[in-house]
Amino acid sequence: MGNRTPLAATLAANSISTAGTSLTLIGVPWFVLETTGSAGRAGVVAFCATLPIVVAALIGGPVIDRFGRRRTAIVSDTVCAAAIAAIPLLHFAGVLDFWMLCALMALNGFSHTPGNTARYVLIPDLAEHAGTTLPRAASLFDAVSRGARMVGAALAGILIAFVGAETVLLLDAATFGLSALLIAAGVRGVPAAEPRKDEAPVSLRAYGTELREGYAHVLGNRLLLAVVVMVMFMNGTDQGWYAVLLPVHAEAELGGATHIGLLTALFGAGGLTGALLYGAVGHRFPRRAVFTVCVILCGAPRFLVAAVTGTTLPLAVTMLLGGIAGGVLNPILTTVVYERVPDRLRSRVSGALTAGSEFAMPVGGLAAGLLVEGAGATGALLAMGGVYFLATLSPLVFPSWRTLDDGPGAEPVREAPGPEPVPSAQAQAQAPVPAPAPAPTPAPAPVSSSGPSRPTPGP
């Protein structure tokens, strides 16, 4: 039996960080609505918080390899703790301007992405280190994250009602600090967590080559491209839902922040159930059939139900069932990523996948705010729900999804053209590295906040 401490520490750190992120997810929009009364401003804050996520994902893959996955996770959580704590502290001091809030949320988004990616790409090595199987580790990673999301959302709704959004943000900062301590103490003696010693000397050319290598791997696989495009639209509309539409709907129709926490917790409970069900029995069925049914059910129905009802119960049932469907998605996509992306490229490819799948998130939050102010909450819900539904029809429309059931190496990678790589001296002395296997799929691979992360936006 292997050493399970590094895997347990990473799962615990990721869970605590995820629970804290759920506090921010509910606390910040509510804080903005309380202090400004503007859905448009809530959308602006969402834009500022998510645009840096895309930027960090675009350029961060090679940095994680050179800096080390363990070190990246620690620094990422530490910076996030400082950024989130500064919001209530500046507010209590009476000096928090709106631009400061936007800047601090941007810093949080930019710093959070590398840490998420670093923990995510470590799972295969930590699973081997622990002597467990990859599908089991992938399902466990998603299940505990969803459980933490559920707990964090429930706590956020209750705490906002009793102690205020500012205190909730301070608690979120503490969760980031605890996550950093767990990684620092628990993830030791794992070579994959340390800086790469065989990389080329630092230079702009070498960095550009490594960055292009990850994107070439993504662009060379038709299934991967289909997944990225679909999840991009899912994540964009999910960001609008959690950052603007659900808070506005709860404030106007449902009774406040406690209802946001309840609904988000139910969605998280469903997601946890779905992830555990897939880990137990779902993997026995064809991936494409299971994925297609679940992706259609996981998101769009809640937009419609919220638009046509003004009570909590129908939306609560819809979000619970949607969460169960969504919980199945990440284990499928994550397993495909781990199967098909070699460790040498995992950070770079995951960064490219995250950038693509979260590309629409900044626009989603901003668009939701503008739609509410221009067309009303009901019009905004129907419009964004329609976009979500059309995106999830992708597995029924595009032939590339037929390869979802294929094993590693089934689809040859068509590398995008680019300059010759710059090998390190050690790499030149070693045997050639095998050609990359077919590219993966999502969370930080392309995962949607509804099912497949994410990196995600939302819970």
Protein Blocks (a to p, Z undefined) as FASTA:
>chain_A
ZZfklmmmmmmmmmmmmmmmmmmmmmmmmmmmmmnopaklmmmmmmmmmmmmmmmmmmmm
mmmmmnopklmmmmmmmmmmmmmmmmmmmmmnopacfklmmmmmmmmmmmmmmmmmmmmm
mmmmmmmmnopafklmmmmmmmmmmmmmmmmmmmmmmmmmmnojklmmmmmmmmmmmmmm
mmmmmmghilklpccfkbccddfklmmmmmmmmmmmmmmpmklmmmmmmmmmmmmmmmmm
mmmmmmmmmmmmnopjklmmmmmmmmmmmmmmmmmmmmmmmmmpcfklmmmmmmmmmmmm
mmmmmmmpccfklmmmmmmmmmmmmmmmmmmmmmmmmmmmcfklmmmmmmmmmmmmmmmm
mmmmmmmmmmmmmnojklmmmmmmmmmmmmmmmmmmmmklmmmmpcehkaccdddddddd
dddfklmmmccdddddddddehibccdfklnnojaddZZ
